[in-house]
Amino acid sequence: MNPSPLIGKNFLSLHDFSAAEIDFLLALSAALKKKKIAQEKGNLLAGKSIALLFEKDSTRTRSAFEVAVFDEGGQACYLSDSHFGTKESVEDTAKVLGRFYHGIAFRGFKQATVEILGKYAGVPVWNALTDEFHPTQVLADFLTIQEHVCKPLAAVKLVYVGDIRNNVGKSLMVGAAKMGMHFVGLGPRELQVNQHFIQKIKELSTLNNAKIELLTEIGPAVLNADVIYTDIWASMGEEDELAHRIKILLPYQVTQKMMALTANKNTLFMHCLPAFHDIHTSFGKKIFDKYGLKFMEVSDEVFRNSVSRVFDQAENRLHTIKAIMVATMSTKEIILS
């Protein structure tokens, strides 16, 4: 295929992509993963420079972008201490960086910020996480499901447990609605998405024969699930809400008991990381000292179980982010095999 059908396009939310385009990105991710495993040095991003404009700290996302662009012959510059948003407006920054770089990855707080960057940069802009959406994560999740569940995505039941309103929960819901999946958001009522968002999801699911459910009862929600997915209970900037989140989310901890309720011995466990599954971090120790909890959203037993695919997901961030950059920036021939 030459060139990519997505050349020059921003990657701000999965709302902006059709099922066919998501399928293309997943196929390209799988092809680039094969290439990486075979230790084939690429040149699809040769001569390309990308800016990593990060307001929020990162381990996997930053590493994935830097390694991905290097693998295909380009270079990345990490910007964490610029005048962005303080002495220079988002619009002005976009116009400047668009003249220096061939693409811009933004990781930060407001979705509006990445939308402004995408509007004014004149080069592809990629959402590497905002408070509202985390689309690069969902591509990695879907690639992981394709690799480990012997069903097409449209036949998969994915149960997301916890704060359904967070960026990962909402992005998974959009992706599932696009790909015709059965998505269940399981959690307390006060952490469900708002009616405006669910109305848009219902419209998408109708178009793509998807099934979207928001439930509070664990048994019916997880029955026959192919994937149980959870995330941290308080994202960056929400630490003040942690005590309340612990109170309302304790019944929704992913444990062996919950996994058994699926009645499916092949149910996978997934988590976008970092996960608080033990007390071997300073944060985990603090939670144990204050609340007496040895784990939060997932037990160590489940996290380390053979059905856990958390590190496959983490690795696949590299391959899917590489695919997004190649698909939107490279004018070279792309071979999906």
C-alpha positions in Angstrom: 0.0 0.0 0.0 1.5 3.3 -1.0 1.0 5.8 0.5 -1.0 5.3 3.7 -4.7 6.3 3.5 -4.2 8.2 6.8 -1.2 10.4 5.7 -1.4 13.8 7.3 -4.3 12.9 9.6 -4.3 13.8 13.4 -4.9 11.0 15.9 -6.9 12.8 18.7 -9.7 10.4 19.5 -11.0 7.1 18.0 -14.2 9.1 17.3 -12.4 10.3 14.2 -11.6 6.9 12.8 -13.8 4.3 11.0 -13.7 0.6 11.8 -11.8 0.1 8.5 -9.2 2.7 9.5 -8.8 1.1 13.0 -8.4 -2.3 11.3 -5.7 -0.8 9.1 -3.8 0.5 12.0 -4.0 -2.8 13.8 -2.8 -4.7 10.8 0.1 -2.2 10.4 0.9 -2.6 14.1 1.1 -6.4 13.7 3.3 -6.1 10.6 5.7 -3.6 12.4 5.8 -5.9 15.4 6.9 -8.8 13.2 9.6 -6.5 11.8 10.8 -5.6 15.2 10.9 -9.2 16.4 13.0 -10.1 13.3 15.4 -7.2 14.2 14.9 -5.5 10.9 16.0 -1.9 11.0 13.4 0.3 9.3 13.4 3.5 7.4 9.7 4.4 7.2 10.4 7.5 9.4 13.8 8.4 8.0 14.4 12.1 8.1 11.4 12.7 10.4 11.6 14.5 13.7 8.9 14.4 16.3 8.2 16.6 19.3 7.0 14.9 22.6 5.1 17.7 24.3 4.3 16.3 27.8 2.6 18.0 30.7 2.2 14.7 32.6 5.0 12.3 33.5 5.3 9.1 31.6 7.2 5.8 31.4 5.5 3.6 28.8 4.2 6.4 26.5 7.5 8.4 26.3 9.5 5.2 25.8 7.2 3.9 23.2 7.4 7.1 21.1 11.1 7.4 21.4 11.9 3.8 20.6 9.3 3.6 17.8 10.6 6.6 15.9 14.2 5.4 16.4 13.3 2.0 15.0 12.2 3.5 11.8 15.0 5.9 11.3 13.7 9.1 12.8 14.4 11.1 16.0 12.4 12.4 18.9 12.8 15.4 21.2 11.2 15.4 24.6 9.8 18.7 25.7 8.7 19.0 29.4 10.0 22.4 30.4 9.0 24.7 27.5 7.0 28.0 27.7 4.0 26.1 26.4 0.8 27.3 28.0 2.5 29.9 30.2 4.5 32.5 28.2 3.3 31.2 24.8 -0.3 30.2 23.8 -1.2 26.7 22.6 -2.0 28.1 19.2 1.3 29.9 18.9 3.3 26.9 20.1 1.5 24.7 17.6 2.4 27.0 14.7 6.1 27.1 15.9 6.5 23.4 16.5 4.8 22.6 13.2 7.6 24.4 11.4 10.3 22.5 13.3 8.9 19.0 13.5 7.1 16.5 11.2 4.7 15.4 14.0 3.8 16.2 17.6 2.7 13.9 20.4 0.9 15.6 23.3 0.3 14.1 26.7 -1.4 16.3 29.2 -4.6 17.4 30.9 -7.2 19.0 28.6 -8.6 17.4 25.4 -9.1 21.0 24.2 -5.3 21.5 24.2 -4.6 18.6 21.8 -7.5 19.7 19.6 -5.9 23.2 19.3 -2.5 21.7 18.5 -4.1 19.6 15.9 -5.9 22.6 14.4 -2.9 24.9 14.1 0.3 22.7 13.8 0.0 21.9 10.1 1.6 18.5 10.9 0.1 15.3 12.4 -0.7 15.6 16.1 -1.2 12.5 18.3 -3.1 12.3 21.5 -0.7 10.4 23.9 -3.2 10.9 26.8 -5.6 13.6 28.0 -8.0 13.6 30.9 -10.8 12.7 28.4 -9.3 10.2 26.0 -6.3 7.7 25.7 -6.6 6.4 22.1 -3.1 5.0 21.7 -3.7 2.8 24.7 -6.8 1.3 23.2 -5.1 0.4 20.0 -2.5 -1.5 22.0 -5.3 -3.2 24.0 -7.1 -4.3 20.8 -3.9 -5.6 19.3 -3.3 -7.6 22.5 -6.9 -9.0 22.4 -6.4 -10.0 18.7 -3.2 -11.9 19.7 -4.7 -13.8 22.7 -8.4 -14.2 22.1 -9.4 -16.7 19.4 -12.3 -14.5 18.2 -12.7 -11.5 15.9 -13.0 -8.3 17.9 -16.7 -8.1 17.0 -17.3 -11.3 18.9 -15.4 -10.3 22.1 -17.0 -9.3 25.4 -14.9 -6.8 27.2 -15.7 -5.8 30.8 -14.2 -2.6 32.1 -14.3 -2.4 35.9 -14.0 0.7 38.1 -14.2 4.4 37.1 -15.9 4.1 33.8 -15.7 7.9 33.2 -11.9 8.0 33.1 -10.0 8.4 29.8 -9.2 4.7 29.4 -12.8 3.6 30.1 -14.3 6.1 27.7 -11.7 5.4 25.0 -12.4 1.6 25.3 -16.1 2.3 25.0 -15.6 4.3 21.8 -13.3 1.7 20.3 -15.7 -1.1 21.2 -18.6 0.7 19.7 -16.6 1.3 16.5 -15.5 -2.3 16.2 -18.9 -4.0 17.0 -17.8 -5.4 20.3 -19.8 -6.2 23.5 -18.6 -3.7 26.1 -19.7 -3.7 29.7 -18.8 -0.8 32.0 -19.0 -2.2 35.6 -18.9 0.1 38.5 -20.8 2.3 41.0 -23.5 4.6 39.5 -21.7 7.8 40.4 -18.7 6.8 38.2 -20.7 6.1 35.1 -20.4 8.3 32.0 -22.8 11.2 31.5 -25.9 10.9 29.3 -24.5 13.1 26.5 -21.6 10.8 26.1 -23.6 7.6 26.3 -26.1 8.9 23.7 -23.2 9.3 21.2 -22.0 5.8 22.1 -25.5 4.4 21.5 -25.5 6.0 18.0 -22.1 4.5 17.2 -23.0 1.1 18.5 -26.2 1.0 16.5 -24.2 1.8 13.3 -21.7 -1.0 14.0 -23.9 -3.7 15.7 -22.0 -3.3 19.0 -23.5 -3.9 22.4 -22.8 -1.4 25.2 -24.0 -1.9 28.7 -23.4 0.0 32.0 -24.0 -2.2 35.0 -23.5 -2.2 38.8 -24.0 -5.9 39.6 -20.8 -8.0 39.2 -22.3 -11.4 38.4 -24.3 -10.5 35.3 -21.7 -8.1 34.1 -18.7 -10.5 34.0 -20.5 -13.7 33.0 -18.8 -15.1 29.8 -16.4 -12.2 29.6 -13.4 -12.7 27.3 -11.5 -9.8 29.0 -11.7 -8.2 32.5 -10.0 -4.8 32.3 -9.4 -2.4 35.2 -7.4 0.8 35.9 -6.2 2.8 38.9 -8.9 4.3 41.0 -7.6 7.9 40.9 -5.8 9.4 37.9 -3.2 12.1 38.0 -4.8 15.2 39.5 -7.4 13.2 41.4 -5.4 12.2 44.5 -7.7 14.2 46.8 -10.6 12.0 45.8 -8.8 8.7 46.7 -10.4 8.1 50.1 -13.9 8.3 48.6 -12.9 6.2 45.6 -11.6 3.5 47.9 -14.9 3.5 49.7 -17.1 3.1 46.7 -14.7 0.9 44.6 -13.7 -1.7 47.1 -16.5 -4.1 46.0 -15.1 -3.9 42.5 -11.6 -5.1 43.1 -10.6 -7.6 40.5 -9.8 -10.8 42.4 -9.8 -14.5 41.7 -13.4 -14.6 42.9 -14.4 -12.1 40.2 -12.5 -13.9 37.6 -14.2 -17.2 38.5 -17.6 -15.5 38.1 -17.0 -15.2 34.4 -17.4 -19.0 34.0 -14.8 -18.8 31.3 -11.4 -20.3 32.2 -9.8 -18.4 29.3 -10.8 -14.9 30.5 -7.9 -12.5 30.2 -7.0 -9.9 32.7 -5.8 -6.5 31.3 -4.6 -3.3 32.9 -3.0 -0.2 31.3 -0.5 0.3 34.1 0.7 1.4 36.6 -1.2 -1.1 38.7 -1.4 -1.0 42.5 -1.4 -4.8 43.1 1.0 -5.0 46.1 2.8 -2.7 48.5 6.2 -2.7 46.8 6.0 1.0 45.8 6.1 4.1 48.0 2.5 4.8 47.0 1.4 1.2 47.7 3.1 1.3 51.1 1.4 4.6 51.9 -2.0 3.2 51.0 -1.3 0.1 53.2 -0.2 2.3 56.2 -3.3 4.6 55.9 -6.1 2.2 54.8 -4.7 -1.3 55.5 -5.0 -2.4 51.8 -2.4 -4.8 50.4 -3.8 -4.0 46.9 -6.3 -1.7 45.3 -7.9 -2.3 41.9 -6.4 -5.8 41.3 -5.0 -8.5 43.6 -1.5 -9.6 43.2 -2.7 -13.1 42.5 -4.7 -12.0 39.4 -2.0 -9.5 38.3 0.7 -12.3 38.2 -1.6 -15.0 36.9 -1.0 -16.8 33.6 -4.2 -15.1 32.2 -2.7 -11.6 32.8 -1.7 -9.8 29.6 -0.6 -6.5 31.2 3.0 -6.7 29.9 1.8 -7.7 26.4 -0.3 -4.6 26.4 2.7 -2.5 27.6 4.9 -3.9 24.8 2.2 -3.3 22.2 2.1 0.4 23.0 5.4 0.5 21.1 4.1 -1.3 18.0 0.7 0.6 17.8 2.3 4.0 18.4 4.8 3.2 15.7 1.9 2.3 13.4 0.2 5.6 14.1 3.3 7.6 13.3 4.1 5.6 10.1 0.5 5.8 8.9 0.2 9.6 9.4 3.7 10.7 8.5 5.4 8.2 6.1 5.2 8.6 2.4 7.1 5.4 1.8 5.6 2.1 0.7 3.9 0.3 3.5 3.6 -3.5 3.4 1.0 -5.2 5.6 2.6 -8.7 5.9 
